[in-house]
């Protein structure tokens, strides 16, 4: 499945979505999520947390093609999946593992 199809499926599930290339360039976005181009290196360095628009998210999962963090007070997740040479990032109140697994089953 192409990254465009995955993004289309994710758009139906989440409020905020950003697709970036490996250099940190934003290719497309939906919603109000703004990401720093350094977010990818932060993830690859396995930092214990990320800060998005002034909100701190604690890293829960870091894998080569998957990232999940949680903002505990707001119970909001920030997640990313790597597809080919691009990252798809999104925020959600639902456990992102459920969303990711649902999409992967349809691929």
MMTF fields as JSON, N, C-alpha, C and O atoms, coordinates in Angstrom:
{
  "mmtfVersion": "1.0.0",
  "mmtfProducer": "UNKNOWN",
  "numBonds": 427,
  "numAtoms": 428,
  "numGroups": 107,
  "numChains": 1,
  "numModels": 1,
  "chainsPerModel": [1],
  "groupsPerChain": [107],
  "chainIdList": ["A"],
  "bondAtomList": [4, 2, 8, 6, 12, 10, 16, 14, 20, 18, 24, 22, 28, 26, 32, 30, 36, 34, 40, 38, 44, 42, 48, 46, 52, 50, 56, 54, 60, 58, 64, 62, 68, 66, 72, 70, 76, 74, 80, 78, 84, 82, 88, 86, 92, 90, 96, 94, 100, 98, 104, 102, 108, 106, 112, 110, 116, 114, 120, 118, 124, 122, 128, 126, 132, 130, 136, 134, 140, 138, 144, 142, 148, 146, 152, 150, 156, 154, 160, 158, 164, 162, 168, 166, 172, 170, 176, 174, 180, 178, 184, 182, 188, 186, 192, 190, 196, 194, 200, 198, 204, 202, 208, 206, 212, 210, 216, 214, 220, 218, 224, 222, 228, 226, 232, 230, 236, 234, 240, 238, 244, 242, 248, 246, 252, 250, 256, 254, 260, 258, 264, 262, 268, 266, 272, 270, 276, 274, 280, 278, 284, 282, 288, 286, 292, 290, 296, 294, 300, 298, 304, 302, 308, 306, 312, 310, 316, 314, 320, 318, 324, 322, 328, 326, 332, 330, 336, 334, 340, 338, 344, 342, 348, 346, 352, 350, 356, 354, 360, 358, 364, 362, 368, 366, 372, 370, 376, 374, 380, 378, 384, 382, 388, 386, 392, 390, 396, 394, 400, 398, 404, 402, 408, 406, 412, 410, 416, 414, 420, 418, 424, 422],
  "bondOrderList": [1, 1, 1, 1, 1, 1, 1, 1, 1, 1, 1, 1, 1, 1, 1, 1, 1, 1, 1, 1, 1, 1, 1, 1, 1, 1, 1, 1, 1, 1, 1, 1, 1, 1, 1, 1, 1, 1, 1, 1, 1, 1, 1, 1, 1, 1, 1, 1, 1, 1, 1, 1, 1, 1, 1, 1, 1, 1, 1, 1, 1, 1, 1, 1, 1, 1, 1, 1, 1, 1, 1, 1, 1, 1, 1, 1, 1, 1, 1, 1, 1, 1, 1, 1, 1, 1, 1, 1, 1, 1, 1, 1, 1, 1, 1, 1, 1, 1, 1, 1, 1, 1, 1, 1, 1, 1],
  "groupList": [{"groupName": "UNK", "atomNameList": ["N", "CA", "C", "O"], "elementList": ["N", "C", "C", "O"], "formalChargeList": [0, 0, 0, 0], "bondAtomList": [1, 0, 2, 1, 3, 2], "bondOrderList": [1, 1, 2], "singleLetterCode": "X", "chemCompType": "L-PEPTIDE LINKING"}],
  "groupTypeList": [0, 0, 0, 0, 0, 0, 0, 0, 0, 0, 0, 0, 0, 0, 0, 0, 0, 0, 0, 0, 0, 0, 0, 0, 0, 0, 0, 0, 0, 0, 0, 0, 0, 0, 0, 0, 0, 0, 0, 0, 0, 0, 0, 0, 0, 0, 0, 0, 0, 0, 0, 0, 0, 0, 0, 0, 0, 0, 0, 0, 0, 0, 0, 0, 0, 0, 0, 0, 0, 0, 0, 0, 0, 0, 0, 0, 0, 0, 0, 0, 0, 0, 0, 0, 0, 0, 0, 0, 0, 0, 0, 0, 0, 0, 0, 0, 0, 0, 0, 0, 0, 0, 0, 0, 0, 0, 0],
  "groupIdList": [1, 2, 3, 4, 5, 6, 7, 8, 9, 10, 11, 12, 13, 14, 15, 16, 17, 18, 19, 20, 21, 22, 23, 24, 25, 26, 27, 28, 29, 30, 31, 32, 33, 34, 35, 36, 37, 38, 39, 40, 41, 42, 43, 44, 45, 46, 47, 48, 49, 50, 51, 52, 53, 54, 55, 56, 57, 58, 59, 60, 61, 62, 63, 64, 65, 66, 67, 68, 69, 70, 71, 72, 73, 74, 75, 76, 77, 78, 79, 80, 81, 82, 83, 84, 85, 86, 87, 88, 89, 90, 91, 92, 93, 94, 95, 96, 97, 98, 99, 100, 101, 102, 103, 104, 105, 106, 107],
  "secStructList": [7, 7, 2, 2, 2, 2, 2, 2, 2, 2, 2, 2, 2, 7, 1, 3, 3, 3, 3, 3, 3, 6, 6, 1, 7, 3, 3, 3, 3, 3, 1, 1, 7, 7, 7, 7, 6, 6, 2, 2, 2, 2, 2, 2, 6, 6, 7, 1, 3, 3, 3, 3, 6, 6, 3, 3, 3, 3, 3, 3, 3, 3, 3, 6, 6, 3, 3, 3, 3, 3, 3, 6, 6, 6, 6, 3, 3, 3, 3, 3, 3, 3, 3, 6, 6, 3, 3, 3, 3, 3, 3, 3, 1, 1, 7, 2, 2, 2, 2, 2, 2, 2, 2, 2, 2, 6, 7],
  "xCoordList": [0.852, 0.0, 0.9, 1.925, 0.507, 1.304, 1.129, 0.169, 2.068, 1.99, 0.738, 0.155, 0.331, -0.871, -2.115, -2.984, -2.196, -3.34, -3.332, -4.379, -2.15, -2.049, -2.468, -3.226, -1.977, -2.336, -3.838, -4.444, -4.431, -5.882, -6.658, -7.636, -6.219, -6.878, -6.682, -7.605, -5.481, -5.215, -6.042, -6.529, -6.204, -6.979, -8.377, -8.929, -8.946, -10.284, -10.282, -11.329, -9.12, -9.013, -8.522, -8.806, -7.79, -7.114, -7.431, -7.876, -7.19, -7.438, -6.257, -6.438, -5.067, -3.854, -2.944, -2.727, -2.407, -1.572, -0.517, -0.83, 0.736, 1.826, 2.658, 3.016, 2.963, 3.858, 5.144, 5.126, 6.268, 7.586, 8.501, 8.373, 9.439, 10.486, 11.587, 11.517, 12.593, 13.643, 14.477, 15.166, 14.423, 15.162, 14.375, 14.888, 13.133, 12.307, 11.447, 10.833, 11.384, 10.527, 9.091, 8.826, 8.165, 6.751, 6.21, 6.307, 5.641, 5.089, 3.597, 3.082, 2.91, 1.485, 1.083, 1.746, 0.015, -0.469, -1.97, -2.56, -2.567, -3.995, -4.138, -3.569, -4.872, -5.081, -4.075, -3.46, -3.91, -3.106, -1.731, -1.038, -1.335, -0.052, 1.093, 1.147, 2.009, 3.204, 4.405, 4.547, 5.272, 6.436, 7.718, 7.815, 8.698, 10.036, 10.72, 10.554, 11.482, 12.179, 13.12, 13.474, 13.528, 14.429, 13.715, 14.363, 12.401, 11.651, 12.171, 12.211, 12.567, 13.05, 14.359, 14.527, 15.277, 16.539, 16.306, 16.998, 15.339, 14.99, 14.521, 14.898, 13.71, 13.206, 14.336, 14.473, 15.137, 16.228, 17.259, 17.915, 17.404, 18.313, 17.696, 18.33, 16.449, 15.721, 15.653, 15.883, 15.33, 15.18, 14.016, 13.068, 14.067, 13.011, 11.687, 10.657, 11.722, 10.492, 10.657, 11.769, 9.516, 9.504, 8.558, 7.627, 8.806, 7.909, 7.345, 8.086, 6.026, 5.322, 4.461, 3.552, 4.748, 3.956, 3.802, 2.722, 4.875, 4.871, 4.334, 4.278, 3.941, 3.387, 4.378, 4.843, 4.698, 5.663, 4.974, 3.95, 5.562, 5.095, 6.219, 7.36, 5.895, 6.864, 6.94, 5.917, 8.143, 8.346, 7.972, 8.428, 7.135, 6.735, 7.376, 7.844, 7.4, 7.914, 8.776, 8.368, 9.97, 10.831, 11.332, 12.071, 10.923, 11.393, 11.874, 11.695, 12.473, 13.001, 11.911, 12.168, 10.705, 9.634, 8.391, 7.312, 8.551, 7.387, 7.808, 8.84, 6.999, 7.267, 5.934, 4.962, 5.893, 4.682, 5.094, 5.982, 4.429, 4.655, 3.3, 2.302, 3.275, 2.025, 2.19, 3.166, 1.221, 1.118, 0.17, -1.031, 0.71, -0.059, -1.233, -2.342, -1.047, -2.188, -3.37, -4.527, -3.075, -4.151, -4.57, -5.552, -3.805, -4.051, -4.168, -5.095, -3.193, -3.136, -1.822, -0.76, -1.921, -0.751, -0.219, -0.972, 1.09, 1.76, 2.453, 3.229, 2.187, 2.741, 3.263, 2.842, 4.181, 4.717, 5.006, 5.422, 4.778, 5.14, 5.955, 5.658, 6.972, 7.821, 7.399, 7.321, 7.127, 6.734, 7.667, 7.704, 8.41, 9.429, 10.402, 11.05, 10.526, 11.466, 10.758, 11.319, 9.525, 8.747, 8.195, 8.001, 7.947, 7.314, 5.919, 5.714, 4.963, 3.603, 3.416, 3.459, 3.208, 3.003, 1.554, 0.926, 1.02, -0.354, -0.546, 0.236, -1.594, -1.993, -3.38, -4.191, -3.627, -4.896, -5.127, -4.176, -6.378, -6.726, -6.812, -6.683, -7.029, -7.106, -5.685, -4.752, -5.535, -4.238, -3.783, -4.449, -2.658, -2.234, -1.898, -1.923, -1.586, -1.325, -2.559, -2.44, -3.744, -4.978, -5.146, -5.524, -4.862, -4.999, -3.989, -4.343, -2.734, -1.679, -1.975, -1.841, -2.372, -2.659, -3.835, -3.823, -4.838, -5.987, -5.557, -6.013, -4.704, -4.248, -3.356, -3.486, -2.444, -1.534, -2.291, -1.871, -3.385, -4.179, -4.8, -5.027, -5.074, -5.716, -4.71, -5.097, -3.423, -2.402, -2.215, -1.403],
  "yCoordList": [-1.177, 0.0, 1.243, 1.286, 2.216, 3.439, 4.322, 4.181, 5.22, 6.141, 7.018, 7.39, 7.344, 8.154, 7.427, 8.033, 6.123, 5.334, 5.179, 5.24, 4.979, 4.874, 6.194, 6.207, 7.306, 8.623, 8.856, 9.419, 8.433, 8.612, 7.838, 8.344, 6.615, 5.829, 6.463, 6.49, 6.972, 7.622, 8.888, 9.162, 9.657, 10.901, 10.663, 11.511, 9.51, 9.18, 8.852, 8.91, 8.51, 8.064, 9.135, 9.051, 10.141, 11.092, 12.538, 12.82, 13.45, 14.866, 15.567, 16.414, 15.221, 15.88, 14.865, 13.773, 15.238, 14.34, 15.152, 16.183, 14.693, 15.345, 14.26, 13.268, 14.45, 13.544, 14.309, 15.403, 13.706, 14.319, 13.36, 12.14, 13.949, 13.11, 12.957, 13.566, 12.156, 11.876, 13.096, 13.092, 14.143, 15.381, 16.328, 17.373, 15.968, 16.814, 17.797, 18.67, 17.682, 18.557, 18.061, 16.876, 18.973, 18.605, 18.5, 19.445, 17.349, 17.105, 17.404, 17.914, 17.083, 17.374, 17.372, 16.749, 18.059, 18.051, 18.27, 18.83, 17.816, 17.987, 18.341, 17.659, 19.37, 19.754, 20.798, 21.471, 20.929, 22.014, 21.578, 22.364, 20.359, 19.861, 20.499, 20.42, 21.134, 21.727, 20.989, 20.861, 20.502, 19.739, 20.442, 21.045, 20.351, 20.848, 19.834, 18.629, 20.299, 19.357, 18.4, 17.351, 18.751, 17.894, 16.741, 15.951, 16.623, 15.579, 14.187, 13.3, 13.99, 12.68, 12.328, 11.196, 13.27, 12.975, 12.765, 11.963, 13.477, 13.267, 11.832, 11.185, 11.353, 9.979, 8.977, 8.013, 9.21, 8.283, 8.231, 7.207, 9.33, 9.361, 8.763, 8.706, 8.319, 7.662, 8.541, 8.084, 9.81, 10.746, 10.287, 9.687, 10.553, 10.099, 10.848, 10.408, 11.993, 12.746, 13.662, 13.918, 14.151, 15.173, 16.279, 16.037, 17.472, 18.591, 19.106, 19.473, 19.128, 19.593, 20.782, 20.668, 21.915, 23.117, 23.397, 23.773, 23.215, 23.497, 22.39, 22.549, 21.276, 20.154, 18.998, 18.575, 18.488, 17.403, 16.045, 15.797, 15.179, 13.811, 12.871, 13.015, 11.918, 10.936, 9.777, 9.208, 9.438, 8.354, 7.014, 6.674, 6.26, 4.924, 3.834, 2.827, 4.032, 3.04, 3.711, 4.697, 3.17, 3.631, 2.4, 1.587, 2.274, 1.195, 1.831, 3.03, 1.041, 1.574, 2.238, 3.239, 1.689, 2.21, 2.652, 2.811, 2.851, 3.189, 3.999, 3.728, 4.992, 5.825, 6.14, 6.491, 6.013, 6.353, 7.077, 6.633, 8.207, 8.988, 9.412, 9.442, 9.739, 10.085, 11.341, 11.496, 12.239, 13.381, 12.93, 12.781, 12.714, 12.1, 12.97, 12.448, 14.283, 15.065, 15.103, 15.033, 15.214, 15.315, 13.958, 13.855, 12.905, 11.565, 11.592, 11.035, 12.261, 12.335, 11.71, 11.953, 10.912, 10.252, 11.022, 11.659, 10.945, 11.4, 10.172, 9.526, 9.844, 8.621, 8.871, 9.801, 8.025, 8.097, 6.713, 5.818, 6.552, 5.311, 5.669, 6.633, 4.883, 5.115, 4.173, 2.96, 4.743, 3.971, 4.385, 5.547, 3.421, 3.694, 4.73, 4.462, 5.885, 6.906, 8.121, 9.216, 7.922, 9.023, 8.626, 7.446, 9.633, 9.44, 10.029, 11.12, 9.313, 9.83, 9.992, 9.013, 11.231, 11.523, 11.919, 12.53, 11.565, 11.952, 12.014, 11.456, 12.699, 12.725, 12.097, 12.171, 11.477, 10.8, 10.581, 10.497, 10.49, 10.111, 8.589, 8.044, 7.915, 6.45, 5.873, 6.507, 4.694, 4.025, 3.882, 3.212, 4.505, 4.466, 3.067, 2.832, 2.136, 0.762, 0.186, -0.529, 0.499, 0.022, 0.584, -0.133, 1.875, 2.529, 1.95, 1.609, 1.841, 1.327, -0.113, -0.464, -0.944, -2.352, -2.489, -3.353, -1.649, -1.681, -1.362, -2.005, -0.395, -0.01, -1.104, -1.458, -1.636, -2.669, -3.916, -4.587, -4.249, -5.421, -5.245, -6.224, -3.992, -3.749, -3.62, -3.489, -3.656, -3.526, -4.851, -4.951],
  "zCoordList": [0.0, 0.0, 0.0, 0.681, -0.752, -0.86, 0.375, 1.133, 0.552, 1.684, 1.578, 2.597, 0.372, 0.178, 0.681, 1.307, 0.402, 0.872, 2.39, 3.034, 2.951, 4.409, 5.043, 6.013, 4.494, 5.023, 4.919, 5.831, 3.832, 3.645, 4.716, 5.267, 5.007, 6.049, 7.422, 8.236, 7.676, 8.954, 9.129, 10.226, 8.064, 8.141, 8.688, 9.389, 8.367, 8.856, 10.345, 10.991, 10.897, 12.279, 13.253, 14.448, 12.763, 13.648, 13.264, 12.151, 14.217, 13.967, 13.315, 12.441, 13.731, 13.249, 12.59, 13.116, 11.423, 10.654, 9.919, 9.323, 9.958, 9.234, 8.567, 9.201, 7.292, 6.577, 6.296, 5.732, 6.703, 6.515, 5.773, 5.877, 5.012, 4.446, 5.49, 6.558, 5.194, 6.174, 6.537, 7.557, 5.712, 5.987, 6.891, 7.291, 7.212, 8.074, 7.323, 7.937, 6.004, 5.212, 5.283, 5.083, 5.569, 5.632, 4.218, 3.435, 3.896, 2.571, 2.53, 1.535, 3.62, 3.724, 5.199, 6.027, 5.515, 6.898, 6.93, 6.005, 8.014, 8.267, 9.74, 10.592, 10.049, 11.437, 11.878, 11.051, 13.179, 13.745, 14.253, 14.898, 13.977, 14.466, 13.689, 12.462, 14.421, 13.834, 14.396, 15.612, 13.511, 13.943, 13.545, 12.476, 14.427, 14.158, 13.233, 13.421, 12.245, 11.364, 12.099, 11.561, 13.319, 14.1, 14.797, 15.484, 14.639, 15.339, 14.974, 15.827, 13.726, 13.298, 13.999, 14.452, 14.094, 14.788, 16.279, 16.906, 16.853, 18.266, 18.482, 19.459, 17.578, 17.67, 17.456, 18.21, 16.433, 16.141, 17.269, 17.46, 18.016, 19.16, 20.42, 21.474, 20.291, 21.384, 22.638, 23.757, 22.41, 23.523, 24.414, 23.91, 25.717, 26.627, 26.477, 26.988, 25.768, 25.546, 24.34, 23.879, 23.837, 22.789, 23.25, 24.019, 22.778, 23.083, 21.776, 20.864, 21.697, 20.511, 20.885, 21.708, 20.282, 20.513, 22.009, 22.465, 22.764, 24.19, 25.075, 26.294, 24.489, 25.241, 25.231, 24.173, 26.427, 26.559, 26.461, 27.099, 25.649, 25.47, 25.905, 25.464, 26.762, 27.253, 26.258, 25.878, 25.847, 24.887, 25.513, 26.605, 24.802, 25.245, 24.396, 24.927, 23.077, 22.147, 21.089, 20.474, 20.884, 19.798, 19.064, 19.619, 17.819, 16.964, 15.663, 15.448, 14.813, 13.553, 12.711, 12.042, 12.743, 11.895, 12.685, 12.113, 14.009, 14.828, 16.047, 16.661, 16.386, 17.563, 18.235, 17.565, 19.557, 20.314, 21.586, 22.313, 21.841, 23.056, 23.616, 22.895, 24.908, 25.587, 26.417, 27.152, 26.289, 27.181, 28.291, 28.065, 29.48, 30.568, 31.03, 31.149, 31.3, 31.783, 30.803, 31.218, 29.514, 28.523, 27.964, 27.228, 28.326, 27.795, 26.267, 25.681, 25.651, 24.194, 23.728, 24.302, 22.691, 22.13, 20.925, 20.189, 20.746, 19.538, 18.983, 19.688, 17.74, 17.166, 15.765, 15.077, 15.366, 14.021, 13.493, 14.229, 12.199, 11.53, 10.295, 9.589, 10.055, 8.889, 7.783, 7.975, 6.63, 5.462, 4.335, 3.932, 3.842, 2.83, 3.389, 4.401, 2.775, 3.237, 3.835, 3.872, 4.302, 4.881, 6.245, 6.536, 7.067, 8.37, 8.331, 7.798, 8.892, 9.086, 10.584, 11.329, 11.028, 12.44, 12.666, 11.801, 13.843, 14.166, 15.672, 16.441, 16.069, 17.478, 17.584, 16.661, 18.739, 18.947, 20.438, 21.216, 20.826, 22.198, 22.325, 23.421, 21.207, 21.183, 21.185, 20.693, 21.729, 21.713, 20.257, 19.468, 19.895, 18.494, 17.989, 16.781, 18.883, 18.453, 17.762, 16.767, 18.293, 17.672, 16.268, 15.341, 16.122, 14.819, 13.833, 12.705, 14.259, 13.383, 12.978, 11.805, 13.925, 13.612, 12.647, 11.77, 12.804, 11.904, 10.474, 9.529, 10.32, 8.98, 8.39, 7.218, 9.218, 8.712, 8.29, 7.347, 8.95, 8.572, 7.19, 6.478, 6.809, 5.519, 4.379, 3.218, 4.71, 3.651, 2.945, 2.025]
}
